[in-house]
Structures are given as structure tokens and as C-alpha cells.
Amino acid sequence: MPDAPPGPSAVSGTTRLYVVLGDPVAQVRAPGLLNDLFARTGRDAVLVPVHVRPDGLEEVMRGLRHMRNLDGILVTVPHKVEVCRYADLLGPAAEAAGSANALRRNPDGTWLADNFDGAGFVHGLRENGHDPAGATVALAGAGGAGRAVAAALLTAGIARLRLYDPDAARREDVLARLDARWPGRTTAGAQTDFDGDGVDIAVNATPLGMRPSDPLPFDPARLPRTCTVADIIMKPAETALLEAARDSGRPVVHGRHMLDSQVLLYERFFALHAPERKARSEQ
């Protein structure tokens, strides 16, 4: 019987490291998905969650950059905007969104940050039969993930974007960034200004829904019956928003579809597929 491929259960001195940073991290699904990918591709690597609060991010990032066996960093709430400060280069999606959810170490030792939240979200929508091209979209949340989703939706050809966030400075910053690339297609307002009239797709890109006590980010009853309601939260899989939308007969798209659609993008970004597969095929 051939030896089992190296993976998370066979960590050694040669194992390459990846981390996912967040506050909290109990909800993250990336370790299961990426460690499974490492095992399937025979890669001697492991990804572990790292719980770091915002006031510790700078210290942690400076330390991670000095770890010579660390090849990649994934980033979740609430660090996606701030983490861009610690990258040497920004990829096109991170540049457009002003946020990043993945960083890789380049061969020259520099760190490149990019964002795959938006591309993963749009791909997940399409895989579930909801092409956003030409749609009017209401998006709650202008944080790291929300701004990435906004940029990807505009890239995908939506007609209009209504962006809602309680932080006036943050939503105005995102509006200016989006208007510079897609002028006149986005409006921004406070969360309490949410307007569901004529909306084809409504998206929750806030953390509201991660805890049972959270209020709804918006009321799905204010949306047209045909409006698709999507949530980017991974855990719980069925948020209160999606449950309310489903109970009212509206189609829903779960958060897991965004992350599942990102796995191939991560594989390409971190070059996880080619070298070791080729080496094993030549044995």
C-alpha cells in the first residue's frame, strides 16, 4: 500500500505553514477546506486558525512576516481592511476594494495581498442560478468583505448598487472608491435607510447573524417576493436572515457558497496544485 500523502496529521519540520487570522475564529471553515486540499494534493502543509484582536494585529503581522516557513495568510473579520497595511503589494481586487482576505509570500520575500471574497460571492450566486448582471442590489455592510463584494458585483455588471452601513466615514470612503471606477452606479446610506423597493438581490455582508441575539441586518419582508437574499456568514449556515427570507418564500443563497467558490482561487493564488502533483506523477 502506498504511503499516505503528507497532510495535517503528519506535521514535521518540513511542513509549510498557513494561518487564518480573525476575531473571532470559531466560525471559520478555511482550515477544513484548505487542509483537505493539502491532503488531496499531497502537499506537506497545514493551515491553523489564529485568534487575534484588532489591537494585536500589528504585532502578530510583524511576527508572521519573519516566519520563514510561513507561505500564506488568510484573513477574516474584522481585519480585512487593516491587513492591507502590512502587504508590500496589492492585487487588483484588493486595490479596488481596499481590503484583502489572502496574503502570500513571493519568492523574493515580499508579501502580496489580494481579495477573493467578491469573486467567490459572485461565482456562488451564478452557481445557484442568480446571475447579477443588470440587477439592482442592496448590500448591507461596507467592511472588508462588503466592499469586496460590492466591487465584484459592479465588475459583474450590476445596474445599481445601494450600499448601507452605520459608519458614515466608512461608507463614504467605499462610495468614493467605487465611484472612481464605476461612476454613478452606487448610492450609500445608513443601515436605517434600507430601501428594498425594486431590489433584485439583497446581501448581508455584516457580522449580524453570527450570534443568536443579533438583530436582522435588514427586514426581508421589505423586499420584492422575487428578490434573492444572500448572506456571507458561514456559521451558522442558516442565519436568522436566511430563515426569515426562506419562510417568506424568497430564494436564498448561503454563505458557504462564497467560500466554496474561493477554494480554486486560493489554489491558484498560493500555487497549491502544480509542483507537488507533478512530482508525485513522475514517481
C-alpha positions as CSV (number, residue, x, y, z in Angstrom):
1,M,0.0,0.0,0.0
2,P,1.5,3.4,-0.9
3,D,2.3,5.9,1.8
4,A,-0.4,8.3,2.7
5,P,0.2,11.8,1.3
6,P,1.5,14.3,3.9
7,G,-1.1,16.4,5.5
8,P,-2.3,18.0,8.7
9,S,-1.9,14.7,10.6
10,A,1.7,14.3,9.6
11,V,3.2,17.7,10.6
12,S,7.0,17.6,10.6
13,G,10.0,20.0,10.4
14,T,9.5,20.4,6.7
15,T,5.8,21.3,6.9
16,R,4.9,24.7,5.4
17,L,2.5,26.8,7.4
18,Y,-0.6,28.8,6.6
19,V,-2.8,30.7,9.1
20,V,-6.2,32.4,9.1
21,L,-6.5,35.5,11.2
22,G,-9.7,36.7,12.8
23,D,-11.7,37.9,15.8
24,P,-13.5,35.5,16.4
25,V,-12.2,32.5,14.6
26,A,-14.6,29.8,15.9
27,Q,-16.8,30.2,12.8
28,V,-14.0,29.9,10.1
29,R,-14.3,27.0,7.6
30,A,-11.0,27.6,5.9
31,P,-8.9,25.1,7.9
32,G,-11.2,22.2,7.0
33,L,-11.3,23.2,3.3
34,L,-7.6,24.0,2.9
35,N,-6.2,21.2,4.9
36,D,-8.4,18.8,2.9
37,L,-6.9,20.4,-0.3
38,F,-3.4,19.9,1.1
39,A,-4.1,16.2,1.8
40,R,-5.6,15.7,-1.7
41,T,-2.7,17.3,-3.5
42,G,0.0,15.6,-1.4
43,R,1.3,18.9,-0.1
44,D,3.3,19.0,3.2
45,A,1.4,21.9,4.6
46,V,-1.1,22.8,7.3
47,L,-3.4,25.8,8.0
48,V,-4.3,26.8,11.5
49,P,-6.7,29.5,12.9
50,V,-5.1,32.3,14.9
51,H,-7.4,34.4,17.1
52,V,-6.1,38.0,17.2
53,R,-7.9,41.1,18.4
54,P,-7.6,44.4,16.4
55,D,-5.2,45.9,19.0
56,G,-2.8,42.9,18.5
57,L,-2.9,42.7,14.7
58,E,0.2,44.8,14.1
59,E,2.3,42.8,16.4
60,V,1.1,39.5,15.1
61,M,1.6,40.5,11.4
62,R,5.1,41.7,12.1
63,G,5.9,38.4,13.7
64,L,4.3,36.3,10.9
65,R,6.3,38.1,8.2
66,H,9.5,36.9,9.9
67,M,8.4,33.2,9.9
68,R,10.4,31.7,7.1
69,N,8.2,28.6,6.9
70,L,5.0,30.6,6.6
71,D,3.7,30.8,3.0
72,G,0.3,32.3,3.3
73,I,-2.2,34.2,5.4
74,L,-6.0,34.2,5.2
75,V,-7.9,37.0,6.8
76,T,-11.4,37.2,8.1
77,V,-13.5,39.7,10.1
78,P,-12.5,42.3,11.3
79,H,-9.0,42.6,9.8
80,K,-9.5,42.7,6.1
81,V,-9.1,46.4,5.7
82,E,-6.3,46.9,8.2
83,V,-4.2,44.0,7.0
84,C,-3.5,45.8,3.7
85,R,-1.1,48.0,5.6
86,Y,1.2,45.0,6.1
87,A,1.4,43.9,2.4
88,D,4.2,45.1,0.1
89,L,1.9,44.8,-3.0
90,L,-1.8,44.8,-3.6
91,G,-3.5,42.7,-6.3
92,P,-6.3,44.2,-8.5
93,A,-9.2,43.1,-6.3
94,A,-7.6,44.3,-3.1
95,E,-6.7,47.6,-4.8
96,A,-10.3,48.1,-5.9
97,A,-11.9,47.1,-2.6
98,G,-9.3,48.5,-0.2
99,S,-9.4,45.2,1.7
100,A,-7.7,41.8,1.5
101,N,-8.5,38.3,2.6
102,A,-5.4,36.5,1.5
103,L,-1.6,37.2,1.5
104,R,1.1,35.2,0.0
105,R,4.9,35.3,0.3
106,N,6.5,35.8,-3.1
107,P,9.9,34.2,-4.0
108,D,11.7,37.5,-3.3
109,G,10.3,37.6,0.2
110,T,7.7,40.3,-0.4
111,W,4.1,39.8,0.5
112,L,1.2,40.2,-2.0
113,A,-2.3,40.8,-0.7
114,D,-5.5,40.2,-2.7
115,N,-9.2,39.7,-2.1
116,F,-11.3,36.7,-3.3
117,D,-14.4,37.4,-1.3
118,G,-16.1,39.2,-4.1
119,A,-15.2,36.8,-6.9
120,G,-16.2,33.9,-4.7
121,F,-19.5,35.5,-3.9
122,V,-20.4,36.3,-7.5
123,H,-19.4,32.8,-8.6
124,G,-21.6,31.3,-5.8
125,L,-24.5,33.4,-6.9
126,R,-24.1,32.2,-10.5
127,E,-23.7,28.6,-9.4
128,N,-27.1,28.9,-7.7
129,G,-28.8,30.3,-10.8
130,H,-28.7,34.0,-9.9
131,D,-26.7,36.0,-12.5
132,P,-26.2,39.5,-11.1
133,A,-25.7,41.2,-14.5
134,G,-28.2,44.0,-14.9
135,A,-29.6,43.6,-11.3
136,T,-30.3,46.2,-8.6
137,V,-28.5,45.1,-5.5
138,A,-28.9,46.2,-1.9
139,L,-25.8,45.5,0.2
140,A,-25.6,45.8,4.0
141,G,-22.1,46.2,5.2
142,A,-19.1,48.3,3.9
143,G,-16.4,46.5,5.9
144,G,-13.7,44.4,4.4
145,A,-15.9,41.7,2.9
146,G,-18.7,44.1,1.9
147,R,-16.5,46.4,-0.1
148,A,-15.0,43.4,-1.9
149,V,-18.5,42.0,-2.7
150,A,-19.5,45.5,-3.9
151,A,-16.6,45.8,-6.3
152,A,-17.1,42.3,-7.7
153,L,-20.8,42.9,-8.3
154,L,-20.1,46.1,-10.2
155,T,-17.4,44.2,-12.2
156,A,-20.1,41.6,-12.9
157,G,-22.3,44.2,-14.5
158,I,-25.0,45.0,-12.0
159,A,-27.0,48.1,-12.9
160,R,-27.3,49.7,-9.5
161,L,-25.8,49.2,-6.0
162,R,-27.4,50.5,-2.8
163,L,-24.8,50.3,-0.1
164,Y,-25.8,50.6,3.6
165,D,-23.5,50.9,6.6
166,P,-24.0,52.6,10.1
167,D,-20.5,54.1,9.9
168,A,-20.7,57.3,7.8
169,A,-17.0,57.7,7.2
170,R,-16.6,54.1,6.1
171,R,-19.5,54.1,3.7
172,E,-18.4,57.4,2.2
173,D,-14.8,56.1,1.8
174,V,-16.2,53.0,0.0
175,L,-18.5,55.1,-2.2
176,A,-15.7,57.3,-3.3
177,R,-13.5,54.3,-4.1
178,L,-16.3,52.6,-6.1
179,D,-17.3,55.8,-7.9
180,A,-13.8,56.3,-9.1
181,R,-14.1,53.0,-11.1
182,W,-17.8,52.8,-11.7
183,P,-19.1,56.4,-11.6
184,G,-22.8,57.0,-10.8
185,R,-23.8,53.4,-10.1
186,T,-23.6,53.3,-6.3
187,T,-25.6,55.2,-3.6
188,A,-24.8,54.9,0.1
189,G,-26.9,55.4,3.2
190,A,-27.2,54.4,6.8
191,Q,-28.4,51.0,7.8
192,T,-31.7,52.6,8.9
193,D,-32.2,54.0,5.4
194,F,-32.5,50.5,3.9
195,D,-34.8,50.6,0.8
196,G,-35.9,47.3,-0.6
197,D,-38.1,48.6,-3.4
198,G,-37.1,47.3,-6.8
199,V,-34.2,45.2,-5.4
200,D,-33.3,42.0,-7.3
201,I,-30.6,40.8,-4.9
202,A,-30.2,41.7,-1.2
203,V,-26.9,40.8,0.5
204,N,-25.9,40.7,4.2
205,A,-22.1,41.4,4.4
206,T,-22.2,42.4,8.1
207,P,-21.4,40.1,11.1
208,L,-25.1,40.3,12.1
209,G,-26.3,36.8,12.3
210,M,-23.3,35.1,13.8
211,R,-24.9,35.2,17.3
212,P,-28.5,34.2,18.1
213,S,-29.1,37.5,19.8
214,D,-28.1,39.6,16.7
215,P,-30.9,41.7,15.1
216,L,-31.6,41.2,11.4
217,P,-29.3,43.4,9.2
218,F,-32.5,44.2,7.2
219,D,-36.1,43.0,7.1
220,P,-36.6,40.6,4.1
221,A,-40.4,41.5,4.2
222,R,-39.4,44.9,2.8
223,L,-38.1,43.2,-0.4
224,P,-40.0,42.1,-3.5
225,R,-41.2,38.5,-3.4
226,T,-38.8,37.6,-6.2
227,C,-35.7,39.1,-4.5
228,T,-32.8,36.7,-3.8
229,V,-31.5,37.1,-0.3
230,A,-27.8,36.2,0.2
231,D,-25.7,36.0,3.4
232,I,-21.9,35.8,3.5
233,I,-21.9,34.4,7.1
234,M,-20.5,30.8,7.2
235,K,-21.6,29.7,10.7
236,P,-24.4,29.3,11.4
237,A,-25.2,28.1,7.9
238,E,-28.8,29.0,8.2
239,T,-28.8,32.6,9.7
240,A,-31.9,34.2,11.0
241,L,-32.0,36.4,7.9
242,L,-32.0,33.4,5.6
243,E,-34.5,31.6,7.6
244,A,-36.9,34.6,7.6
245,A,-36.4,35.0,3.8
246,R,-37.0,31.4,3.1
247,D,-40.1,31.3,5.3
248,S,-41.5,34.2,3.3
249,G,-40.9,32.4,0.0
250,R,-37.9,34.3,-1.2
251,P,-34.9,32.4,-2.8
252,V,-31.7,32.3,-0.6
253,V,-28.0,31.8,-1.1
254,H,-25.9,30.6,1.8
255,G,-22.5,31.9,2.9
256,R,-20.8,28.6,2.3
257,H,-21.2,29.1,-1.4
258,M,-18.9,32.1,-1.3
259,L,-16.1,30.2,0.5
260,D,-16.5,27.0,-1.5
261,S,-16.1,29.0,-4.7
262,Q,-12.9,30.6,-3.4
263,V,-11.0,27.3,-2.9
264,L,-10.0,27.1,-6.6
265,L,-9.0,30.8,-6.4
266,Y,-6.8,30.1,-3.3
267,E,-5.3,27.1,-5.1
268,R,-4.2,29.3,-7.9
269,F,-3.1,32.2,-5.7
270,F,-1.0,30.1,-3.5
271,A,0.2,27.8,-6.3
272,L,-1.0,24.7,-4.4
273,H,-1.7,22.5,-7.4
274,A,1.2,22.3,-9.8
275,P,4.6,21.4,-8.3
276,E,3.8,18.6,-5.9
277,R,1.2,17.0,-8.2
278,K,3.8,16.9,-11.0
279,A,6.5,15.5,-8.7
280,R,4.2,12.7,-7.5
281,S,3.1,11.8,-11.0
282,E,6.8,11.4,-12.0
283,Q,7.5,8.8,-9.2
